Amino acid sequence: MDDSSPFTATTLAEEALLGLLMPLWQLVIGAVVLVVILVSVGRLARRGPSRMSTALLVTAAAIAGLAVLGVLFQR
């Protein structure tokens, strides 16, 4: 007797499709983040050095926080 489910092929196909789409979404999100960072750096550079140092500290704290969250929520 074959004990495999009739839904196995459909489930595997859906997972494969999502697996192919996932890198595309990561690329889109990465491109949007890069554009936002470039625009923000341009605005900060026009405002002067005091704002740049504060922005660097805030950015460093955000990076550290995201790294900690990534480690905590890692599977």
Number of C-alpha atoms within 10 A of each C-alpha: 3 4 5 8 7 8 8 10 11 10 10 11 11 12 12 12 10 11 11 11 11 11 11 11 11 11 11 11 11 12 12 11 11 12 11 12 12 11 10 12 14 11 12 17 12 10 11 10 11 10 13 16 12 12 15 11 12 12 12 12 12 12 12 12 12 12 11 12 11 11 10 9 7 7 5
